[in-house]
Amino acid sequence: MTLLAISVFLTYYFHAVLMLGTVFSHFFYVPIILTALWWEKRSVLVALFLGGLVVVSSLLYRPDILTLNDYGRALMFVLIALVVASLSGQLKRREREVEKERDLVRHYLDVAGGLFVVINADHTIRLINRRGCELLGYCEEELLGKDWFATVVPEAYQKARREIFDAAIASGTAYPDPRESPVVTRSGEELILAWQDTVLTGNDGRPVGIIGSGSDITGRIRVEGELRAAHEEANLYLDIMVHDINNANAVALGYTDLLTDMLEGKEREMTLKLRGGVNRSIEIIQNVSTLRRLRSSETVTRPVDLDAVIRAGIAHHPDAGIIYEGRPVEVMADDLLAEVFANLIGNAEKFGNPGVEVVIRVEESDGAVEVSVEDTGPGVPDTVKPLLFTRFVRGTNRGSGKGLGLYITRMLISRYGGRIRVEDRVPGHPEEGAAFRFTLPRPDRPWEPQPAVNPVAVTPRP
């Protein structure tokens, strides 16, 4: 209203007081444009009023100099009002759309289960969702505009986190993988978040900030730590038990050997059975120790001299009839490879008939090494083959064993990236002996772990 009053005064002053034919009408655009920006099309009424004011004032005070310019000026007021009102309307509609989109994004962020925060390039907080405020114990107004690192990052981590942030802004690339990031709440409690960053760019493509997202994994980290401590404690007890049992077995085995040499007849036969029981106990402890190593360690393979491993395995069975033509070849494995041959040769000797013969062959093909351990024992029936490499499954023949040896063998071969199967030594005649065949990768072949599936190799009978 003040601007309109000034416009009326200027018109009267120029026409009535100064008796001039022209009015300083440039000032009239100010109320027209402001009205158009604020009330859009209502500015047309203001333009009509001011245009009419100029024309009517000229008719009243200077009708002798009224020209088409005065009518044109009045029309220009209306056109300016329409144009500015139209632009103002478009701008306001766009602002409403942006606000709607922003509210929608904020709604999505608020219903999200994790913390979401937008951090400006100067480390200040531009936006944070409701879950983030709840997690940190602040109101949104208390966080907006504050330095993120100084407010919620523990002091010991602030320098490193700032450097990571600044490096991401400078390069335009955030740290690619999720990481554990500590934060401190308003109450001083320290939480661990699974954190990931995304660089936020402006219209010119330059980084202007970072969108950070994090989920609270403090409870999971605590439980994992407790489980790790419990696992270490259980391993300690198991180590003590294994050590004590091995000592007891060694003493028992020594005395049974003495008794075997001293006794004869039925008493000696009973002593040999006792010795077999002690050996079974030693075997079980060895299998348990191997399983522990398999479960607790990662697979790190290296080139291993296969010939040396086989010869060492044969040396542990001096009474077995083993045929092996050595050849120098390396495979990708680790120190547990010896357990494979200990189990396969041991099974052939244990379950075979007196005078059983074992043949070990090594062949190279297609970037892999295939090893076969064949025996002339009672063989493996077709019905047992599919289950032979599972836990606590044995063949149908008499003999000792708890069914762990072949299960461990399968796990080891799969760990090295190979496969194992059981076949008939003579195709179609399982009673004439078994042939265990497995592959091992060569050092020049990429290592690929294989799933530990139950291998089946049943030869149809004619």
Phi, psi and omega per residue, in radians:
M1 nan -0.630 3.128
T2 -1.073 -0.747 -3.138
L3 -1.143 -0.660 3.104
L4 -1.160 -0.686 3.115
A5 -1.113 -0.696 3.100
I6 -1.122 -0.670 3.132
S7 -1.123 -0.725 3.116
V8 -1.120 -0.737 3.138
F9 -1.100 -0.759 -3.134
L10 -1.085 -0.714 3.137
T11 -1.102 -0.822 3.124
Y12 -1.091 -0.718 -3.078
Y13 -1.136 -0.768 -3.118
F14 -1.226 -0.713 -3.071
H15 -1.448 -0.814 -2.997
A16 -1.554 -0.667 -3.067
V17 -1.556 -0.961 -3.100
L18 -1.438 -0.235 3.129
M19 0.981 0.699 3.099
L20 -1.691 2.712 -3.135
G21 -1.488 -0.324 -3.124
T22 -1.965 2.659 3.121
V23 -2.048 2.496 3.082
F24 -1.280 1.441 -2.986
S25 -1.476 -0.119 -3.131
H26 -1.051 -0.526 3.131
F27 -1.162 -0.452 -3.089
F28 -1.125 -0.413 -3.121
Y29 -1.203 -0.426 -3.098
V30 -1.108 -0.944 3.114
P31 -1.136 -0.559 3.127
I32 -1.127 -0.847 -3.096
I33 -1.173 -0.750 3.138
L34 -1.113 -0.715 3.100
T35 -1.119 -0.691 3.117
A36 -1.116 -0.665 3.134
L37 -1.211 -0.625 -3.072
W38 -1.527 -0.806 -3.023
W39 -2.075 0.186 3.075
E40 0.961 -1.965 -2.953
K41 -1.236 -0.188 3.044
R42 -1.149 -0.333 3.119
S43 -1.126 -0.394 3.104
V44 -1.093 -0.664 3.112
L45 -1.127 -0.706 3.098
V46 -1.119 -0.732 3.134
A47 -1.115 -0.738 3.110
L48 -1.107 -0.693 3.125
F49 -1.100 -0.829 -3.101
L50 -1.210 -0.666 3.087
G51 -1.126 -0.748 3.094
G52 -1.138 -0.605 3.109
L53 -1.058 -0.766 -3.131
V54 -1.124 -0.793 -3.089
V55 -1.173 -0.819 -3.102
V56 -1.138 -0.696 3.132
S57 -1.109 -0.682 3.115
S58 -1.143 -0.706 3.125
L59 -1.136 -0.619 -3.095
L60 -1.358 -0.752 -2.985
Y61 -1.829 -0.569 -3.119
R62 -2.429 1.081 -3.127
P63 -1.137 -0.321 -3.096
D64 -1.270 -0.346 -3.084
I65 -2.064 0.235 3.087
L66 -1.126 2.165 -3.089
T67 -2.208 3.073 3.084
L68 -1.124 -0.408 3.118
N69 -1.061 -0.623 3.125
D70 -1.160 -0.733 3.082
Y71 -1.163 -0.682 3.106
G72 -1.119 -0.645 3.130
R73 -1.160 -0.711 3.108
A74 -1.101 -0.736 3.102
L75 -1.121 -0.653 3.128
M76 -1.101 -0.650 3.084
F77 -0.999 -0.780 -3.109
V78 -1.155 -0.751 -3.134
L79 -1.106 -0.754 3.116
I80 -1.065 -0.725 3.129
A81 -1.077 -0.746 -3.131
L82 -1.146 -0.768 -3.106
V83 -1.137 -0.866 -3.111
V84 -1.136 -0.673 3.115
A85 -1.095 -0.703 3.116
S86 -1.120 -0.814 3.120
L87 -1.109 -0.691 3.126
S88 -1.116 -0.703 3.110
G89 -1.095 -0.761 3.113
Q90 -1.096 -0.730 -3.136
L91 -1.111 -0.744 -3.139
K92 -1.183 -0.673 3.094
R93 -1.094 -0.715 3.119
R94 -1.146 -0.678 3.103
E95 -1.112 -0.695 3.111
R96 -1.136 -0.677 3.098
E97 -1.118 -0.748 3.124
V98 -1.115 -0.746 3.118
E99 -1.111 -0.671 3.112
K100 -1.125 -0.780 3.106
E101 -1.112 -0.703 3.125
R102 -1.116 -0.749 3.116
D103 -1.118 -0.642 3.125
L104 -1.157 -0.770 3.103
V105 -1.089 -0.756 3.124
R106 -1.078 -0.663 3.106
H107 -1.103 -0.792 3.104
Y108 -1.043 -0.755 -3.136
L109 -1.153 -0.626 -3.117
D110 -1.214 -0.601 -3.132
V111 -1.476 -0.162 3.116
A112 -1.181 2.629 -3.082
G113 -1.385 -0.271 -3.082
G114 -1.943 3.116 3.100
L115 -1.450 2.328 3.024
F116 -2.240 2.306 -3.114
V117 -2.499 2.475 3.023
V118 -1.883 2.094 -3.093
I119 -1.962 2.163 3.122
N120 -1.187 2.900 -3.134
A121 -1.080 -0.420 3.120
D122 -1.572 0.262 3.052
H123 1.388 0.061 3.140
T124 -1.510 2.682 -3.099
I125 -1.487 2.119 3.106
R126 -1.626 -0.670 -3.078
L127 -2.679 2.494 3.046
I128 -2.561 2.452 -3.068
N129 -1.445 3.020 -3.058
R130 -1.098 -0.726 -3.133
R131 -1.084 -0.651 3.102
G132 -1.107 -0.730 3.111
C133 -1.118 -0.747 3.135
E134 -1.114 -0.720 -3.103
L135 -1.137 -0.697 -3.081
L136 -1.545 -0.239 3.093
G137 1.445 0.381 -3.129
Y138 -2.053 2.793 2.883
C139 -1.447 2.723 -3.112
E140 -1.038 -0.713 -3.109
E141 -1.119 -0.473 3.140
E142 -1.317 -0.315 -3.080
L143 -1.797 -0.597 -3.077
L144 -1.048 2.265 3.138
G145 1.498 -0.152 3.139
K146 -1.468 2.740 3.065
D147 -1.241 2.068 -3.076
W148 -1.015 -0.829 -3.031
F149 -1.235 -0.691 -3.136
A150 -1.253 -0.413 -3.039
T151 -1.601 -0.765 -2.965
V152 -2.135 -0.128 -3.141
V153 -1.693 2.298 3.102
P154 -0.968 2.521 -3.029
E155 -0.987 -0.634 -3.097
A156 -1.156 -0.367 -3.083
Y157 -1.863 -0.100 -3.001
Q158 -1.058 -0.817 -3.083
K159 -1.073 -0.822 -3.113
A160 -1.132 -0.704 -3.120
R161 -1.206 -0.644 3.075
R162 -1.101 -0.732 -3.132
E163 -1.117 -0.720 3.098
I164 -1.109 -0.750 3.138
F165 -1.092 -0.867 -3.113
D166 -1.109 -0.630 3.103
A167 -1.145 -0.655 3.108
A168 -1.173 -0.702 3.103
I169 -1.147 -0.725 -3.104
A170 -1.183 -0.673 -3.086
S171 -1.597 -0.328 -3.080
G172 1.365 0.172 -3.114
T173 -2.280 2.166 3.135
A174 -1.463 2.913 3.086
Y175 -1.046 2.186 -2.922
P176 -1.230 -0.588 -2.990
D177 -1.859 2.624 3.036
P178 -1.051 2.601 -3.130
R179 -2.504 2.804 3.077
E180 -1.425 2.211 -3.092
S181 -2.311 2.122 3.141
P182 -1.407 2.513 3.006
V183 -2.332 2.775 3.124
V184 -2.089 2.322 -3.106
T185 -1.447 3.068 -3.138
R186 -1.081 -0.564 -3.134
S187 -1.405 -0.074 3.140
G188 1.671 -0.012 3.126
E189 -1.313 2.384 3.138
E190 -1.696 2.223 3.126
L191 -2.013 2.703 3.062
I192 -1.929 2.167 3.135
L193 -1.956 2.482 2.935
A194 -1.424 1.885 -2.863
W195 -1.959 2.483 3.044
Q196 -2.541 2.484 -3.079
D197 -1.982 2.654 2.985
T198 -2.395 2.254 -3.119
V199 -1.282 2.323 3.110
L200 -1.782 2.203 -3.101
T201 -1.940 2.699 3.091
G202 -1.534 -3.009 -3.127
N203 -1.103 -0.463 3.141
D204 -1.538 0.066 3.118
G205 1.481 -0.020 -3.131
R206 -1.518 2.514 3.122
P207 -1.099 2.286 3.118
V208 -2.067 -0.122 -3.126
G209 3.026 -2.960 -3.122
I210 -2.414 2.375 2.996
I211 -1.645 2.092 3.134
G212 -1.940 2.454 3.093
S213 -2.294 2.450 -3.123
G214 -2.616 2.540 3.059
S215 -2.116 2.477 -3.057
D216 -1.277 2.035 3.115
I217 -2.076 0.367 -3.111
T218 -1.038 -0.784 -3.139
G219 -1.098 -0.728 -3.140
R220 -1.126 -0.736 3.123
I221 -1.083 -0.702 3.140
R222 -1.140 -0.768 3.132
V223 -1.128 -0.718 3.113
E224 -1.070 -0.699 3.098
G225 -1.109 -0.728 3.113
E226 -1.140 -0.721 3.103
L227 -1.113 -0.700 3.129
R228 -1.105 -0.736 3.126
A229 -1.142 -0.718 3.116
A230 -1.136 -0.676 3.120
H231 -1.120 -0.754 3.122
E232 -1.129 -0.668 3.119
E233 -1.168 -0.733 3.107
A234 -1.099 -0.698 3.106
N235 -1.114 -0.639 3.109
L236 -1.090 -0.817 3.117
Y237 -1.090 -0.697 -3.135
L238 -1.154 -0.683 3.093
D239 -1.060 -0.733 3.132
I240 -1.126 -0.766 -3.134
M241 -1.110 -0.801 -3.137
V242 -1.064 -0.745 -3.137
H243 -1.081 -0.810 -3.108
D244 -1.181 -0.711 3.135
I245 -1.148 -0.712 3.108
N246 -1.079 -0.709 3.101
N247 -1.096 -0.771 3.130
A248 -1.122 -0.706 3.117
N249 -1.112 -0.695 3.140
A250 -1.099 -0.725 3.114
V251 -1.146 -0.804 -3.132
A252 -1.080 -0.711 -3.138
L253 -1.141 -0.658 3.111
G254 -1.110 -0.760 -3.140
Y255 -1.211 -0.649 3.115
T256 -1.149 -0.620 3.082
D257 -1.116 -0.713 3.106
L258 -1.120 -0.773 3.134
L259 -1.122 -0.667 3.128
T260 -1.052 -0.689 3.134
D261 -1.276 -0.462 -3.053
M262 -1.548 -0.499 -3.014
L263 -1.762 2.876 3.102
E264 -2.444 2.905 3.053
G265 1.151 -2.415 -3.060
K266 -1.116 -0.654 3.127
E267 -1.102 -0.690 3.121
R268 -1.166 -0.657 3.111
E269 -1.104 -0.707 3.108
M270 -1.155 -0.642 3.109
T271 -1.150 -0.643 3.097
L272 -1.131 -0.653 3.083
K273 -1.135 -0.694 3.083
L274 -1.084 -0.723 3.111
R275 -1.089 -0.680 3.089
G276 -1.100 -0.653 3.093
G277 -1.125 -0.710 3.096
V278 -1.122 -0.724 3.116
N279 -1.104 -0.641 3.088
R280 -1.130 -0.678 3.086
S281 -1.087 -0.738 3.105
I282 -1.095 -0.703 -3.140
E283 -1.126 -0.736 3.141
I284 -1.099 -0.789 3.125
I285 -1.067 -0.713 3.122
Q286 -1.106 -0.738 3.130
N287 -1.135 -0.720 3.121
V288 -1.101 -0.735 3.125
S289 -1.108 -0.697 3.110
T290 -1.138 -0.753 3.107
L291 -1.061 -0.687 3.108
R292 -1.058 -0.779 -3.136
R293 -1.132 -0.644 3.129
L294 -1.159 -0.712 -3.068
R295 -1.329 -0.542 -2.967
S296 -1.719 -0.182 -3.075
S297 -2.071 2.611 3.070
E298 -1.396 2.736 -3.134
T299 -1.391 1.969 3.064
V300 -2.218 1.747 -3.085
T301 -1.606 2.795 3.117
R302 -2.650 2.860 3.087
P303 -1.106 2.228 -3.121
V304 -2.181 2.417 3.096
D305 -1.304 1.777 -3.083
L306 -1.112 -0.700 -3.121
D307 -1.040 -0.745 -3.141
A308 -1.141 -0.673 3.135
V309 -1.135 -0.764 -3.135
I310 -1.115 -0.783 -3.126
R311 -1.111 -0.653 3.092
A312 -1.143 -0.671 3.099
G313 -1.137 -0.697 3.113
I314 -1.121 -0.658 -3.114
A315 -1.099 -0.432 3.126
H316 -1.395 -0.097 3.135
H317 -2.261 1.175 -3.049
P318 -1.168 -0.407 -3.095
D319 -1.540 -0.139 -3.115
A320 -1.490 2.541 3.072
G321 -1.500 1.702 -3.040
I322 -2.042 2.259 3.087
I323 -1.898 2.148 -3.141
Y324 -2.619 2.155 3.053
E325 -1.760 1.820 -3.035
G326 -1.153 2.598 3.030
R327 -2.598 2.385 -3.112
P328 -1.259 2.125 3.098
V329 -2.719 2.503 3.114
E330 -1.896 2.544 3.083
V331 -2.318 2.842 3.086
M332 -1.570 1.975 -3.106
A333 -2.769 -2.797 3.061
D334 -2.516 -2.877 -3.051
D335 -1.174 -0.321 -3.109
L336 -1.409 -0.062 3.129
L337 -1.019 -0.554 3.137
A338 -1.045 -0.497 3.142
E339 -1.140 -0.529 3.127
V340 -1.064 -0.870 -3.105
F341 -1.284 -0.557 3.076
A342 -1.079 -0.712 -3.138
N343 -1.257 -0.803 -3.077
L344 -1.197 -0.792 3.110
I345 -1.181 -0.712 3.131
G346 -1.082 -0.715 3.113
N347 -1.120 -0.759 -3.140
A348 -1.067 -0.709 -3.136
E349 -1.267 -0.674 -3.053
K350 -1.272 -0.788 -3.031
F351 -1.653 -0.153 -3.120
G352 -1.369 2.825 3.076
N353 -1.275 2.848 3.055
P354 -0.962 2.333 -3.111
G355 1.452 0.284 3.127
V356 -1.068 2.501 -3.131
E357 -1.977 2.374 -3.139
V358 -2.055 2.296 3.120
V359 -2.097 2.217 3.108
I360 -1.966 2.200 3.140
R361 -2.153 2.549 3.103
V362 -2.265 2.188 3.127
E363 -2.327 2.633 3.125
E364 -1.963 2.354 3.114
S365 -2.846 2.423 3.021
D366 0.895 0.787 3.070
G367 1.283 0.151 3.135
A368 -2.284 2.901 3.081
V369 -2.005 2.193 3.110
E370 -1.835 2.235 -3.133
V371 -2.028 2.388 3.059
S372 -2.210 2.361 3.063
V373 -2.075 1.848 -3.067
E374 -1.908 2.556 3.091
D375 -2.411 2.813 -3.136
T376 -1.766 0.444 -3.133
G377 -1.334 -2.814 -3.071
P378 -1.268 -0.161 3.097
G379 1.386 -3.073 -3.113
V380 -2.147 2.097 3.126
P381 -1.053 2.656 -3.136
D382 -1.033 -0.578 -3.111
T383 -1.237 -0.346 -3.098
V384 -1.657 -0.444 -3.051
K385 -0.916 -0.812 -3.089
P386 -1.102 -0.358 -3.063
L387 -1.895 0.012 -2.941
L388 -1.127 -0.515 -3.055
F389 -1.691 0.201 3.058
T390 -1.620 2.900 -3.075
R391 -1.201 2.491 3.018
F392 1.062 0.523 3.060
V393 -2.044 2.261 3.118
R394 -2.192 2.983 3.056
G395 -1.232 -3.134 -3.074
T396 -1.575 -0.115 -3.125
N397 -1.350 2.844 3.092
R398 -1.309 2.635 3.114
G399 2.625 2.931 -3.113
S400 -1.468 2.998 3.083
G401 2.229 2.630 -3.120
K402 -1.980 0.160 3.074
G403 1.342 0.355 3.121
L404 -1.733 -0.444 -3.021
G405 -1.044 -0.860 -3.114
L406 -1.273 -0.523 3.052
Y407 -1.093 -0.771 3.096
I408 -1.136 -0.698 3.118
T409 -1.037 -0.790 3.113
R410 -1.075 -0.750 3.135
M411 -1.077 -0.718 -3.133
L412 -1.162 -0.794 -3.138
I413 -1.077 -0.743 3.103
S414 -1.130 -0.632 3.124
R415 -1.073 -0.603 -3.129
Y416 -1.486 -0.117 -3.134
G417 1.652 0.313 3.133
G418 -1.967 -3.051 3.114
R419 -2.362 2.663 3.133
I420 -2.289 2.568 3.128
R421 -2.565 2.816 3.069
V422 -2.082 2.355 3.141
E423 -2.308 3.020 3.004
D424 -1.398 2.408 3.090
R425 -1.073 -0.732 3.019
V426 -1.913 1.937 -3.058
P427 -0.874 2.256 3.111
G428 1.506 -0.034 -3.112
H429 -2.299 1.382 -3.097
P430 -1.104 -0.435 -3.116
E431 -1.244 -0.162 -3.109
E432 -1.711 0.261 3.046
G433 2.086 2.829 -3.109
A434 -1.947 2.713 3.076
A435 -2.282 1.994 3.081
F436 -1.681 2.089 -3.096
R437 -2.117 2.351 3.118
F438 -2.549 2.767 -3.136
T439 -1.965 2.622 3.055
L440 -2.345 2.422 -3.128
P441 -1.270 2.564 3.044
R442 -1.436 2.817 3.136
P443 -1.070 -0.464 -3.115
D444 -1.547 0.133 3.125
R445 -1.943 2.306 3.135
P446 -1.012 2.406 -3.127
W447 -1.377 2.280 3.088
E448 -2.376 1.980 3.135
P449 -1.125 2.479 -3.124
Q450 -1.844 2.546 3.081
P451 -1.127 2.454 -3.092
A452 -1.440 1.233 3.139
V453 -1.499 2.855 3.093
N454 -1.402 1.926 -3.102
P455 -1.329 2.509 3.129
V456 -2.309 2.287 3.068
A457 -2.512 1.424 -3.094
V458 -1.744 2.142 3.125
T459 -1.571 2.095 -3.135
P460 -1.050 2.465 3.097
R461 -1.418 2.508 3.134
P462 -1.218 nan nan
